Amino acid sequence: MSVAGALIMSTQIQAKDESKTETITLGAGCFWCIEAVMERVEGVRSAVSGYMGGHVDNPSYRQVVTGKTGHAEVAQITFNTDEISLEEVLEIFWLMHDPTTLNRQGADVGTHYRSAIFYADERQKKIAEKSIAALAKAGTYPDPIVTEVTAASTFYPAEDYHQEYYELNKNAGYCRYVIHPKLKKLGLDD
């Protein structure tokens, strides 16, 4: 096979692989936690920290943490549907945080820390709603699930210093005391 033929074939394989990806945006408290968990899940191609759900264009972290932008801290998750389903992504989402606490996760308090599923299409919405209904029916949590299920809006990637935060700051207090226990609980620690 010629070099040109191999390059064309490689490009076709890559394009085929990319066609099997899906993206959903999740809020589960601090985006550092979501990103650190999801980027370790087999089949997840990327987890990018950012902001969604508010009314301010191109918000900064300093603006979002005031609670006045309406945005949530989120991670936009892109995954290969041949390796992991949306249902499985949501199972991990439920395990990584407490979806029954309104606008807080542990010591992180405010509307920007809300539990949220920002769906990309009606199929994702139905799967999210079915997942919540199943958890409620099973009595998985003693309190009602307060997770917001909303159509995705513009995703604003967080500043560079928020990306790969856990990877770059494993010894920081928040990483040791908040993120690492989540990874350990899910069997995703290093």
Z-matrix of the N, CA and C atoms (Angstrom, degrees):
N
C 1 1.453
C 2 1.527 1 108.16
N 3 1.302 2 115.28 1 139.80
C 4 1.458 3 120.37 2 -179.70
C 5 1.526 4 110.13 3 -73.42
N 6 1.333 5 115.96 4 161.76
C 7 1.463 6 121.60 5 176.37
C 8 1.524 7 109.87 6 -60.32
N 9 1.339 8 117.00 7 -42.37
C 10 1.467 9 120.71 8 179.07
C 11 1.530 10 110.26 9 -62.24
N 12 1.340 11 116.54 10 -41.19
C 13 1.466 12 120.64 11 178.43
C 14 1.513 13 111.82 12 -63.15
N 15 1.336 14 116.16 13 -41.42
C 16 1.464 15 120.69 14 178.71
C 17 1.525 16 110.90 15 -64.68
N 18 1.338 17 116.98 16 -39.84
C 19 1.463 18 120.33 17 178.87
C 20 1.527 19 111.24 18 -65.55
N 21 1.328 20 116.28 19 -41.34
C 22 1.463 21 120.11 20 178.17
C 23 1.523 22 109.87 21 -63.41
N 24 1.318 23 117.13 22 -44.38
C 25 1.461 24 121.44 23 -179.98
C 26 1.531 25 110.34 24 -63.42
N 27 1.322 26 116.92 25 -44.22
C 28 1.460 27 121.51 26 177.89
C 29 1.522 28 111.07 27 -59.77
N 30 1.319 29 117.35 28 -42.71
C 31 1.459 30 122.18 29 178.82
C 32 1.521 31 110.53 30 -64.92
N 33 1.328 32 117.11 31 -39.95
C 34 1.466 33 120.89 32 178.85
C 35 1.527 34 110.91 33 -65.34
N 36 1.328 35 117.29 34 -41.39
C 37 1.462 36 121.03 35 178.09
C 38 1.522 37 109.86 36 -63.51
N 39 1.338 38 116.85 37 -44.80
C 40 1.460 39 120.97 38 179.71
C 41 1.532 40 110.11 39 -62.82
N 42 1.322 41 118.36 40 -43.71
C 43 1.462 42 121.48 41 179.49
C 44 1.520 43 110.33 42 -63.93
N 45 1.332 44 117.22 43 -39.38
C 46 1.458 45 121.21 44 178.33
C 47 1.525 46 109.85 45 -63.02
N 48 1.325 47 117.78 46 -44.08
C 49 1.461 48 122.76 47 179.24
C 50 1.530 49 110.64 48 -62.06
N 51 1.336 50 116.83 49 -43.14
C 52 1.459 51 120.89 50 -179.58
C 53 1.521 52 111.54 51 -66.71
N 54 1.327 53 118.49 52 -27.82
C 55 1.458 54 120.47 53 -179.78
C 56 1.518 55 111.32 54 -70.64
N 57 1.319 56 117.82 55 -14.31
C 58 1.454 57 122.33 56 179.71
C 59 1.528 58 111.72 57 -97.99
N 60 1.311 59 116.69 58 16.85
C 61 1.455 60 118.94 59 178.79
C 62 1.515 61 110.42 60 -99.57
N 63 1.322 62 113.66 61 154.63
C 64 1.454 63 122.18 62 179.19
C 65 1.526 64 106.57 63 -138.04
N 66 1.322 65 116.39 64 151.62
C 67 1.459 66 120.92 65 -179.75
C 68 1.520 67 110.14 66 -127.09
N 69 1.317 68 115.11 67 135.66
C 70 1.465 69 122.03 68 173.46
C 71 1.529 70 106.93 69 -138.98
N 72 1.312 71 116.72 70 151.77
C 73 1.463 72 120.98 71 -177.74
C 74 1.520 73 108.52 72 -116.19
N 75 1.337 74 115.60 73 128.31
C 76 1.459 75 121.77 74 -173.39
C 77 1.522 76 112.27 75 -124.77
N 78 1.328 77 115.23 76 138.54
C 79 1.454 78 122.06 77 173.12
C 80 1.520 79 108.74 78 -115.51
N 81 1.324 80 116.56 79 125.97
C 82 1.472 81 121.04 80 -178.10
C 83 1.518 82 109.30 81 -146.80
N 84 1.324 83 116.04 82 47.49
C 85 1.459 84 119.96 83 -174.81
C 86 1.517 85 109.65 84 93.90
N 87 1.293 86 116.23 85 -141.55
C 88 1.466 87 121.78 86 -178.23
C 89 1.525 88 110.75 87 -64.94
N 90 1.322 89 116.17 88 132.52
C 91 1.470 90 119.37 89 -178.33
C 92 1.520 91 113.00 90 -65.73
N 93 1.317 92 118.18 91 -22.43
C 94 1.460 93 119.57 92 177.29
C 95 1.523 94 110.63 93 -60.60
N 96 1.340 95 116.04 94 -38.37
C 97 1.466 96 120.62 95 -179.31
C 98 1.523 97 111.17 96 -67.44
N 99 1.316 98 116.48 97 -47.31
C 100 1.465 99 120.40 98 -177.73
C 101 1.528 100 109.48 99 -61.03
N 102 1.322 101 115.44 100 -48.06
C 103 1.462 102 120.30 101 -178.76
C 104 1.528 103 110.85 102 -59.91
N 105 1.334 104 117.55 103 -47.15
C 106 1.466 105 121.47 104 -177.09
C 107 1.524 106 111.29 105 -61.85
N 108 1.321 107 117.14 106 -40.62
C 109 1.466 108 120.35 107 178.84
C 110 1.523 109 110.13 108 -69.71
N 111 1.310 110 117.05 109 -55.34
C 112 1.461 111 120.25 110 -170.99
C 113 1.522 112 113.54 111 -66.00
N 114 1.322 113 118.30 112 -32.45
C 115 1.465 114 117.49 113 -178.51
C 116 1.529 115 111.54 114 -71.29
N 117 1.326 116 118.04 115 -9.32
C 118 1.466 117 122.08 116 177.64
C 119 1.525 118 112.41 117 -96.73
N 120 1.306 119 117.60 118 -4.65
C 121 1.460 120 121.75 119 -176.94
C 122 1.521 121 109.98 120 -84.33
N 123 1.319 122 115.33 121 129.29
C 124 1.465 123 120.29 122 179.12
C 125 1.520 124 109.59 123 -60.61
N 126 1.317 125 115.54 124 130.85
C 127 1.453 126 121.51 125 -179.63
C 128 1.517 127 113.53 126 99.73
N 129 1.328 128 116.99 127 -18.80
C 130 1.466 129 120.06 128 177.24
C 131 1.519 130 107.95 129 -79.72
N 132 1.315 131 116.32 130 125.18
C 133 1.465 132 121.95 131 -178.79
C 134 1.522 133 112.09 132 -88.11
N 135 1.347 134 116.78 133 -35.30
C 136 1.457 135 119.04 134 177.83
C 137 1.522 136 110.25 135 -157.75
N 138 1.304 137 114.52 136 152.11
C 139 1.464 138 122.92 137 173.86
C 140 1.521 139 105.14 138 -136.99
N 141 1.321 140 116.16 139 113.18
C 142 1.463 141 121.26 140 -174.80
C 143 1.523 142 109.16 141 -116.31
N 144 1.316 143 116.75 142 124.00
C 145 1.462 144 121.34 143 178.00
C 146 1.519 145 110.49 144 -71.85
N 147 1.328 146 116.37 145 142.57
C 148 1.454 147 120.10 146 179.98
C 149 1.510 148 113.18 147 -174.78
N 150 1.324 149 114.37 148 -159.74
C 151 1.459 150 121.93 149 -175.14
C 152 1.527 151 109.19 150 -132.59
N 153 1.348 152 115.25 151 144.31
C 154 1.462 153 120.20 152 177.08
C 155 1.528 154 108.61 153 -157.54
N 156 1.329 155 114.55 154 155.96
C 157 1.450 156 120.16 155 171.02
C 158 1.509 157 116.25 156 95.70
N 159 1.314 158 116.79 157 7.65
C 160 1.453 159 119.66 158 -177.86
C 161 1.509 160 113.74 159 -113.22
N 162 1.325 161 114.93 160 -169.07
C 163 1.468 162 120.96 161 -175.21
C 164 1.532 163 113.58 162 -116.66
N 165 1.315 164 117.67 163 8.88
C 166 1.467 165 121.70 164 -179.98
C 167 1.527 166 108.41 165 -109.18
N 168 1.331 167 116.33 166 127.77
C 169 1.467 168 120.77 167 177.26
C 170 1.527 169 110.51 168 -74.77
N 171 1.320 170 115.72 169 141.39
C 172 1.472 171 122.59 170 176.99
C 173 1.525 172 112.82 171 47.10
N 174 1.327 173 117.65 172 55.24
C 175 1.464 174 118.93 173 -177.90
C 176 1.519 175 111.89 174 -69.87
N 177 1.305 176 115.46 175 152.15
C 178 1.460 177 121.29 176 173.22
C 179 1.533 178 107.87 177 -97.96
N 180 1.311 179 116.02 178 163.62
C 181 1.461 180 120.97 179 177.00
C 182 1.533 181 110.03 180 -57.28
N 183 1.322 182 115.75 181 -44.24
C 184 1.476 183 119.47 182 -179.88
C 185 1.523 184 111.86 183 -58.84
N 186 1.324 185 117.37 184 -35.76
C 187 1.469 186 120.36 185 177.45
C 188 1.528 187 111.24 186 -72.36
N 189 1.315 188 116.65 187 -43.61
C 190 1.465 189 120.51 188 -175.95
C 191 1.524 190 111.16 189 -63.41
N 192 1.322 191 117.67 190 -42.55
C 193 1.466 192 119.39 191 -176.68
C 194 1.530 193 113.61 192 -68.71
N 195 1.320 194 118.14 193 -10.52
C 196 1.465 195 119.07 194 174.33
C 197 1.524 196 111.01 195 -74.30
N 198 1.335 197 116.89 196 -18.06
C 199 1.460 198 121.06 197 -177.28
C 200 1.517 199 113.05 198 80.26
N 201 1.323 200 117.46 199 4.59
C 202 1.469 201 120.83 200 -175.91
C 203 1.529 202 114.28 201 -96.28
N 204 1.331 203 117.61 202 -4.06
C 205 1.469 204 119.98 203 -178.57
C 206 1.526 205 112.68 204 -92.92
N 207 1.325 206 116.26 205 -18.01
C 208 1.456 207 120.98 206 -175.59
C 209 1.519 208 113.77 207 82.10
N 210 1.319 209 117.97 208 -6.97
C 211 1.462 210 121.66 209 -178.85
C 212 1.522 211 111.79 210 -77.43
N 213 1.320 212 114.93 211 152.25
C 214 1.463 213 122.38 212 171.05
C 215 1.520 214 107.87 213 -107.13
N 216 1.326 215 115.74 214 149.97
C 217 1.460 216 119.79 215 168.43
C 218 1.515 217 105.93 216 -74.21
N 219 1.310 218 116.69 217 126.92
C 220 1.460 219 121.88 218 -175.14
C 221 1.527 220 110.34 219 -137.81
N 222 1.315 221 114.59 220 170.38
C 223 1.461 222 120.63 221 167.08
C 224 1.516 223 106.53 222 -128.68
N 225 1.314 224 115.22 223 132.16
C 226 1.457 225 120.56 224 176.99
C 227 1.524 226 106.76 225 -91.16
N 228 1.320 227 115.26 226 118.42
C 229 1.455 228 122.66 227 -172.52
C 230 1.526 229 109.49 228 -105.87
N 231 1.320 230 116.59 229 124.07
C 232 1.456 231 122.07 230 174.26
C 233 1.526 232 106.77 231 -114.05
N 234 1.332 233 115.84 232 127.51
C 235 1.464 234 120.21 233 -175.02
C 236 1.515 235 110.97 234 -137.39
N 237 1.340 236 115.54 235 155.94
C 238 1.451 237 122.47 236 178.95
C 239 1.520 238 107.88 237 -89.00
N 240 1.323 239 116.60 238 118.47
C 241 1.457 240 121.68 239 -175.19
C 242 1.528 241 113.60 240 -70.91
N 243 1.326 242 118.06 241 -11.72
C 244 1.466 243 120.43 242 173.20
C 245 1.528 244 111.01 243 -78.70
N 246 1.327 245 115.84 244 -19.79
C 247 1.459 246 120.13 245 -176.08
C 248 1.524 247 113.63 246 -106.26
N 249 1.322 248 117.37 247 -29.62
C 250 1.458 249 121.51 248 -179.17
C 251 1.527 250 108.32 249 -152.34
N 252 1.309 251 115.71 250 138.37
C 253 1.459 252 120.51 251 -179.06
C 254 1.526 253 110.43 252 -91.61
N 255 1.309 254 116.18 253 164.30
C 256 1.463 255 120.09 254 174.81
C 257 1.521 256 110.03 255 -61.00
N 258 1.314 257 117.74 256 -38.89
C 259 1.462 258 120.96 257 177.68
C 260 1.528 259 111.14 258 -57.59
N 261 1.327 260 116.69 259 -41.12
C 262 1.469 261 120.55 260 179.15
C 263 1.521 262 111.33 261 -70.45
N 264 1.328 263 117.54 262 -37.55
C 265 1.469 264 120.56 263 175.27
C 266 1.524 265 109.47 264 -59.98
N 267 1.321 266 116.37 265 -43.36
C 268 1.466 267 119.93 266 179.60
C 269 1.529 268 112.40 267 -67.60
N 270 1.322 269 118.29 268 -34.20
C 271 1.470 270 120.51 269 175.65
C 272 1.522 271 110.12 270 -58.22
N 273 1.318 272 116.50 271 -43.55
C 274 1.468 273 120.72 272 178.61
C 275 1.526 274 109.89 273 -66.75
N 276 1.317 275 117.06 274 -42.00
C 277 1.467 276 122.53 275 176.92
C 278 1.529 277 110.75 276 -54.16
N 279 1.331 278 117.52 277 -46.47
C 280 1.469 279 120.13 278 -178.91
C 281 1.524 280 111.21 279 -65.10
N 282 1.319 281 117.17 280 -35.79
C 283 1.469 282 120.80 281 -177.77
C 284 1.525 283 113.46 282 -75.61
N 285 1.337 284 117.29 283 -24.24
C 286 1.470 285 119.78 284 -174.08
C 287 1.520 286 114.09 285 -83.88
N 288 1.353 287 117.10 286 -10.06
C 289 1.464 288 118.48 287 -178.61
C 290 1.525 289 110.34 288 -152.48
N 291 1.320 290 115.94 289 175.93
C 292 1.459 291 121.67 290 178.06
C 293 1.523 292 108.40 291 -101.61
N 294 1.334 293 117.60 292 103.82
C 295 1.465 294 120.29 293 -177.08
C 296 1.524 295 113.73 294 -78.97
N 297 1.329 296 117.10 295 7.79
C 298 1.468 297 120.27 296 -179.09
C 299 1.525 298 112.81 297 -103.67
N 300 1.320 299 117.42 298 -3.01
C 301 1.466 300 119.62 299 179.60
C 302 1.523 301 108.75 300 -101.11
N 303 1.310 302 115.72 301 121.84
C 304 1.456 303 121.39 302 -176.21
C 305 1.531 304 110.42 303 -76.84
N 306 1.314 305 115.67 304 122.04
C 307 1.468 306 122.30 305 173.86
C 308 1.526 307 113.50 306 57.93
N 309 1.323 308 115.51 307 38.87
C 310 1.464 309 118.52 308 175.03
C 311 1.518 310 110.59 309 -166.46
N 312 1.312 311 113.90 310 151.89
C 313 1.450 312 122.73 311 168.94
C 314 1.518 313 105.54 312 -139.47
N 315 1.311 314 116.69 313 108.83
C 316 1.460 315 120.94 314 -177.37
C 317 1.513 316 110.08 315 59.58
N 318 1.324 317 115.93 316 -127.20
C 319 1.466 318 121.15 317 -178.57
C 320 1.528 319 112.88 318 -81.25
N 321 1.331 320 117.37 319 -8.84
C 322 1.466 321 121.42 320 179.17
C 323 1.531 322 108.46 321 -83.87
N 324 1.328 323 116.21 322 112.45
C 325 1.463 324 121.28 323 -173.62
C 326 1.526 325 110.44 324 -123.76
N 327 1.326 326 116.14 325 137.88
C 328 1.458 327 122.38 326 176.59
C 329 1.514 328 110.28 327 139.63
N 330 1.321 329 115.91 328 160.22
C 331 1.470 330 119.85 329 -178.37
C 332 1.524 331 112.23 330 -61.24
N 333 1.313 332 117.28 331 -24.81
C 334 1.468 333 120.14 332 179.59
C 335 1.536 334 112.09 333 -73.02
N 336 1.336 335 117.31 334 -9.18
C 337 1.461 336 121.22 335 176.71
C 338 1.529 337 111.98 336 -105.14
N 339 1.330 338 117.32 337 17.24
C 340 1.459 339 120.40 338 -176.26
C 341 1.526 340 112.41 339 -68.11
N 342 1.311 341 114.01 340 155.60
C 343 1.464 342 121.76 341 174.28
C 344 1.521 343 107.07 342 -80.65
N 345 1.328 344 116.92 343 124.59
C 346 1.462 345 119.74 344 -174.71
C 347 1.523 346 111.72 345 -151.79
N 348 1.323 347 113.91 346 144.11
C 349 1.459 348 122.03 347 171.06
C 350 1.521 349 106.04 348 -120.00
N 351 1.315 350 116.31 349 115.20
C 352 1.463 351 122.15 350 177.38
C 353 1.529 352 106.79 351 -101.48
N 354 1.326 353 115.75 352 103.30
C 355 1.459 354 120.86 353 -173.35
C 356 1.534 355 111.33 354 -85.88
N 357 1.339 356 114.73 355 149.94
C 358 1.466 357 121.41 356 -178.41
C 359 1.523 358 113.14 357 -89.86
N 360 1.334 359 117.42 358 -22.66
C 361 1.463 360 120.69 359 -178.64
C 362 1.527 361 109.66 360 -157.53
N 363 1.323 362 115.89 361 175.54
C 364 1.466 363 121.17 362 -176.66
C 365 1.530 364 112.33 363 -63.63
N 366 1.315 365 117.42 364 -34.08
C 367 1.472 366 120.20 365 177.95
C 368 1.519 367 110.66 366 -61.79
N 369 1.343 368 116.74 367 -45.39
C 370 1.459 369 120.10 368 177.70
C 371 1.526 370 111.02 369 -62.90
N 372 1.324 371 116.90 370 -39.59
C 373 1.468 372 120.68 371 178.80
C 374 1.529 373 109.94 372 -59.77
N 375 1.318 374 116.56 373 -47.43
C 376 1.467 375 120.50 374 -178.82
C 377 1.524 376 111.51 375 -62.77
N 378 1.324 377 116.72 376 -40.86
C 379 1.468 378 120.47 377 178.77
C 380 1.524 379 109.95 378 -64.49
N 381 1.331 380 118.03 379 -42.25
C 382 1.468 381 121.50 380 179.15
C 383 1.525 382 110.25 381 -63.28
N 384 1.317 383 117.02 382 -46.69
C 385 1.463 384 120.68 383 -179.70
C 386 1.526 385 111.55 384 -63.89
N 387 1.327 386 117.01 385 -39.41
C 388 1.461 387 121.49 386 177.71
C 389 1.535 388 110.23 387 -64.46
N 390 1.317 389 116.47 388 -39.93
C 391 1.461 390 121.65 389 179.09
C 392 1.527 391 110.75 390 -63.02
N 393 1.321 392 116.75 391 -44.57
C 394 1.468 393 121.03 392 178.42
C 395 1.529 394 110.14 393 -63.67
N 396 1.317 395 117.13 394 -44.69
C 397 1.468 396 121.32 395 -179.71
C 398 1.532 397 110.96 396 -60.97
N 399 1.326 398 116.81 397 -40.78
C 400 1.466 399 120.63 398 179.82
C 401 1.529 400 111.05 399 -65.06
N 402 1.327 401 116.88 400 -41.52
C 403 1.466 402 120.22 401 178.08
C 404 1.524 403 110.89 402 -64.23
N 405 1.332 404 116.39 403 -42.46
C 406 1.461 405 120.94 404 179.74
C 407 1.529 406 110.41 405 -63.96
N 408 1.328 407 116.79 406 -45.46
C 409 1.464 408 121.56 407 -179.65
C 410 1.527 409 111.47 408 -62.40
N 411 1.330 410 115.95 409 -38.01
C 412 1.470 411 120.83 410 -179.72
C 413 1.526 412 112.45 411 -75.95
N 414 1.345 413 116.87 412 -12.14
C 415 1.463 414 119.80 413 -177.66
C 416 1.520 415 112.40 414 68.00
N 417 1.312 416 115.54 415 31.92
C 418 1.463 417 121.30 416 -177.21
C 419 1.528 418 112.04 417 -58.25
N 420 1.311 419 116.59 418 -37.11
C 421 1.462 420 121.59 419 -179.36
C 422 1.525 421 109.50 420 -118.04
N 423 1.341 422 117.56 421 143.87
C 424 1.462 423 119.82 422 179.75
C 425 1.540 424 113.11 423 -71.40
N 426 1.318 425 116.64 424 -20.53
C 427 1.461 426 121.87 425 -179.66
C 428 1.523 427 109.70 426 -115.63
N 429 1.333 428 117.39 427 160.54
C 430 1.471 429 120.00 428 179.62
C 431 1.534 430 112.50 429 -64.40
N 432 1.316 431 115.17 430 146.38
C 433 1.469 432 121.36 431 175.28
C 434 1.522 433 107.97 432 -75.10
N 435 1.333 434 116.73 433 129.98
C 436 1.466 435 121.94 434 -178.35
C 437 1.524 436 112.09 435 -111.05
N 438 1.311 437 116.91 436 14.16
C 439 1.464 438 122.20 437 -178.74
C 440 1.523 439 110.70 438 -60.97
N 441 1.314 440 115.05 439 126.93
C 442 1.464 441 122.41 440 176.90
C 443 1.527 442 108.45 441 -76.58
N 444 1.333 443 117.05 442 132.57
C 445 1.466 444 122.30 443 175.24
C 446 1.524 445 105.93 444 -117.53
N 447 1.332 446 115.62 445 107.98
C 448 1.463 447 122.15 446 -170.44
C 449 1.526 448 110.56 447 -136.53
N 450 1.311 449 115.97 448 148.28
C 451 1.462 450 119.87 449 175.06
C 452 1.528 451 109.68 450 -61.12
N 453 1.309 452 115.41 451 138.35
C 454 1.463 453 120.40 452 178.03
C 455 1.523 454 109.98 453 -62.18
N 456 1.308 455 114.69 454 142.13
C 457 1.460 456 121.94 455 173.72
C 458 1.523 457 106.61 456 -118.19
N 459 1.298 458 118.10 457 -160.89
C 460 1.456 459 120.40 458 -179.30
C 461 1.521 460 110.61 459 -63.03
N 462 1.318 461 115.14 460 130.39
C 463 1.461 462 121.59 461 176.00
C 464 1.524 463 108.12 462 -94.41
N 465 1.317 464 115.76 463 127.33
C 466 1.464 465 121.70 464 177.34
C 467 1.520 466 108.46 465 -111.75
N 468 1.327 467 118.37 466 109.84
C 469 1.464 468 119.62 467 177.63
C 470 1.530 469 110.33 468 -58.72
N 471 1.314 470 115.29 469 140.57
C 472 1.460 471 120.23 470 177.21
C 473 1.526 472 109.61 471 -70.16
N 474 1.297 473 115.10 472 166.34
C 475 1.463 474 122.08 473 179.14
C 476 1.531 475 110.06 474 -56.76
N 477 1.327 476 116.38 475 154.65
C 478 1.464 477 121.98 476 -176.45
C 479 1.524 478 112.63 477 -53.89
N 480 1.324 479 118.32 478 -37.47
C 481 1.464 480 119.61 479 -176.06
C 482 1.527 481 112.48 480 -69.27
N 483 1.338 482 118.42 481 -10.58
C 484 1.467 483 121.55 482 175.40
C 485 1.530 484 112.05 483 -91.68
N 486 1.309 485 118.18 484 -17.30
C 487 1.461 486 121.51 485 -178.41
C 488 1.529 487 109.80 486 -77.25
N 489 1.332 488 115.81 487 138.28
C 490 1.471 489 121.47 488 -179.80
C 491 1.528 490 111.09 489 55.80
N 492 1.314 491 116.88 490 32.75
C 493 1.467 492 121.02 491 -173.41
C 494 1.525 493 112.26 492 -57.90
N 495 1.314 494 116.47 493 -48.56
C 496 1.463 495 119.16 494 -178.83
C 497 1.522 496 111.28 495 -62.13
N 498 1.321 497 116.68 496 -44.12
C 499 1.463 498 120.49 497 -179.17
C 500 1.524 499 111.87 498 -58.59
N 501 1.315 500 116.24 499 -36.17
C 502 1.465 501 121.29 500 -176.00
C 503 1.527 502 113.70 501 -91.46
N 504 1.342 503 116.97 502 -10.19
C 505 1.470 504 120.42 503 -173.49
C 506 1.521 505 112.74 504 -139.55
N 507 1.324 506 117.66 505 39.06
C 508 1.465 507 121.36 506 -174.59
C 509 1.525 508 114.42 507 -56.26
N 510 1.312 509 117.45 508 -26.23
C 511 1.459 510 119.82 509 -178.34
C 512 1.522 511 113.71 510 -93.69
N 513 1.325 512 117.43 511 -2.25
C 514 1.468 513 120.25 512 176.83
C 515 1.529 514 108.46 513 -66.42
N 516 1.318 515 116.74 514 149.88
C 517 1.458 516 121.71 515 -176.78
C 518 1.516 517 114.10 516 -53.05
N 519 1.341 518 117.49 517 -49.45
C 520 1.462 519 120.64 518 -178.37
C 521 1.529 520 110.68 519 -60.22
N 522 1.303 521 116.11 520 -40.38
C 523 1.470 522 120.16 521 -179.60
C 524 1.526 523 110.80 522 -65.99
N 525 1.333 524 116.70 523 -44.23
C 526 1.466 525 120.37 524 -178.80
C 527 1.511 526 112.52 525 -68.17
N 528 1.331 527 117.67 526 -39.82
C 529 1.464 528 120.75 527 -170.96
C 530 1.529 529 114.80 528 -98.34
N 531 1.328 530 118.06 529 -15.80
C 532 1.465 531 119.88 530 -179.12
C 533 1.534 532 111.23 531 -118.50
N 534 1.329 533 116.52 532 -52.63
C 535 1.471 534 118.88 533 -174.69
C 536 1.529 535 111.89 534 -75.28
N 537 1.323 536 116.95 535 -47.86
C 538 1.468 537 118.76 536 -176.74
C 539 1.533 538 112.62 537 -57.77
N 540 1.351 539 119.78 538 -43.41
C 541 1.477 540 118.19 539 176.72
C 542 1.531 541 113.47 540 -60.24
N 543 1.345 542 118.04 541 -33.84
C 544 1.466 543 119.82 542 176.59
C 545 1.522 544 110.18 543 -65.64
N 546 1.330 545 116.97 544 -43.63
C 547 1.459 546 120.73 545 179.12
C 548 1.524 547 110.60 546 -63.07
N 549 1.318 548 116.64 547 -41.38
C 550 1.462 549 120.73 548 -179.94
C 551 1.529 550 110.22 549 -64.80
N 552 1.334 551 117.12 550 -45.23
C 553 1.465 552 122.05 551 178.87
C 554 1.530 553 111.53 552 -55.49
N 555 1.327 554 116.20 553 -38.76
C 556 1.466 555 121.03 554 -177.76
C 557 1.525 556 113.35 555 -90.93
N 558 1.328 557 116.58 556 2.23
C 559 1.468 558 120.43 557 179.77
C 560 1.512 559 112.83 558 70.97
N 561 1.339 560 116.60 559 27.79
C 562 1.466 561 121.44 560 -177.37
C 563 1.529 562 113.02 561 -111.95
N 564 1.340 563 117.11 562 9.50
C 565 1.463 564 118.67 563 -177.68
C 566 1.513 565 110.07 564 -75.99
N 567 1.319 566 113.28 565 159.06
C 568 1.479 567 120.15 566 -176.37
C 569 1.504 568 111.24 567 -75.12
